[in-house]
Amino acid sequence: MSLESNQNGKRTALPVRPGIAGDAPYGAPQLDVPYQLNTNENPYGPTPEVIETITREVTAAAAGLNRYPDRDFTRLRGDLADYLAKESGVRLAPDNIWAANGSNEVMIHILQAFGGPGRSAMVFTPAYAMYSEYARDTLTDFHAVPRRADFSIDLEAAARAIEELAPTVIFLTSPNNPTGTALTLDEVRAITTAASRVDIGGAPAIVVVDEAYAEFRREGAGSALELLSEFPNLAVTRTMSKAFALAGGRLGYLAASEQFVDTLRVVRLPYHLSSVTQAVAHAALMHADVLLSQVATIRTERDALVSWLRSQTYQGKSLEVADSDANFVFFGRFEDRHAVWQGLLDQGVLIRESGPEGWLRVTVGTPTEMEAFKNALVKELGL
Ligand SMILES: *Cc1c(COP(=O)(O)O)cnc(C)c1O
C-alpha cells in the first residue's frame, strides 16, 4: 500500500521554502547507453591492484565500524598533502587541507562559513551550474559576470564588478567547466588582488579556485596552489572524481591557510567523512602514479579530438571548438543543439547540453569511445 492511499482527504501541500519551491534536482541524465560521455568521468576503471588495496583497507576499516570515524581525518589529510606536493610541487601541511564528500560538499562548507544572508558569491559564466545552487542552499546572493566570447575573463570588467558588488566569495574555475578554459596564474593573481581590496568588516573577499580538472591542464600551465603563500584569502579545491577515477568514492578536498580550514571545521557536520570513505581515498592515493598515468593518455586523446573537430566543415564553416585544458571538449555551434544531442543519443552516444545555446560538451573517453563519438557525429551532421 502506498503512503498516498492512506492520506485521503488530508492537505497534501508541503511548506516548501520559497527559495527552492518548484526547483528540480540538479543532475545530468544517467542513461544506460553504450557510450556515456556526459559527466566528465575517467573512462578507465580501477586496475585489479587498486581494487585489491581498496578491498584490504575497507576490510580493515570495517572491523572498527562500531566507532565514529576520525573526525579530523588526519591520515587522509597527510596523504592529500603528499599528493599535491608531488603533483604540483607545492608542499603544504595536513592542517592546510580540508576534505568532504566530493568538492560539492567542500563548496557548501565554504558558503556556510563565508556566505549567508546579506552576503554574495560571484562566478564568471558560462560556469558550472552547481555554484548557484550552493548559493541558493546557503541563502547567499549570487552574481554571474559574463566571460568574453572566447570564454576568457575580462580582467578589468572583473575588477570593476568585484569593487561594485563586493562579493564575499568569488569562484574561479580553472580549467573551467563547461568550456575547458584555463586561467593563467597572472589572471588568478589579478582577480585575487581585486578581491583583496574588498572590505567586509575589515576583511578581504575570498577567492576559491575550483581546480576539479587541474591534472588535465596542458604542459606549462600552473596551479593556483603556487599562489597560496601570497594570498591568505585564497583557497584551491580539487577532487578525486575526475583525473583520479574515483567519482564513486565521493572525495573532494581543499587547500588553504590553517585559519581558513579551521573556519570550515566550524560548519561541517560531525563525522561527515565516513571511515569507509577515508579508507577508500587512502587506498586510492597509494596508487596515484597508476591512476595519473591514464591522465596522459586522456590528454593526448583530448588534443586529437580538438584537432579533429576543428578540421570538420559543417554548413560551410569549421566547427568552433574551445581550447581545452580539461578532460572534455566544448564545441558548436548548432542552430538546434538539442537535435544534435538527441541524434547522437539515438546512436548510443550520450554527451551533454551545457553552457550557452548552440554548444555541446563531450567527455574524452577511451580511443574506442572517441571513435564511436566521431562516427556518430559524422552521421548526424553529414560531415
Ligand atoms: C565535477 C566537478 C566538480 C567535482 O565534484 P565532486 O563533488 O568532487 O564530484 C567540481 N567542480 C567542477 C567545476 C566540476 O566540473
The ligand as an SDF file (V2000), in Angstrom:
LIG
                    3D

 15 15  0  0  0  0  0  0  0  0999 V2000
   32.9760   17.6250  -11.4860 C   0  0  0  0  0  0  0  0  0  0  0  0
   33.1880   18.9540  -10.8950 C   0  0  0  0  0  0  0  0  0  0  0  0
   33.4000   19.0880   -9.5310 C   0  0  0  0  0  0  0  0  0  0  0  0
   33.5620   17.8720   -8.6750 C   0  0  0  0  0  0  0  0  0  0  0  0
   32.5360   17.4720   -7.9650 O   0  0  0  0  0  0  0  0  0  0  0  0
   32.7160   16.3140   -6.8930 P   0  0  0  0  0  0  0  0  0  0  0  0
   31.6650   16.6870   -5.9030 O   0  0  0  0  0  0  0  0  0  0  0  0
   34.0910   16.4090   -6.3040 O   0  0  0  0  0  0  0  0  0  0  0  0
   32.4800   15.0350   -7.6020 O   0  0  0  0  0  0  0  0  0  0  0  0
   33.6700   20.3350   -9.0120 C   0  0  0  0  0  0  0  0  0  0  0  0
   33.7070   21.4100   -9.7990 N   0  0  0  0  0  0  0  0  0  0  0  0
   33.5160   21.3200  -11.1180 C   0  0  0  0  0  0  0  0  0  0  0  0
   33.6360   22.5430  -11.9460 C   0  0  0  0  0  0  0  0  0  0  0  0
   33.2350   20.0940  -11.7000 C   0  0  0  0  0  0  0  0  0  0  0  0
   33.0140   20.0200  -13.0120 O   0  0  0  0  0  0  0  0  0  0  0  0
  1  2  1  0
  2  3  1  0
  2 14  2  0
  3  4  1  0
  3 10  2  0
  4  5  1  0
  5  6  1  0
  6  7  2  0
  6  8  1  0
  6  9  1  0
 10 11  1  0
 11 12  2  0
 12 13  1  0
 12 14  1  0
 14 15  1  0
M  END
$$$$
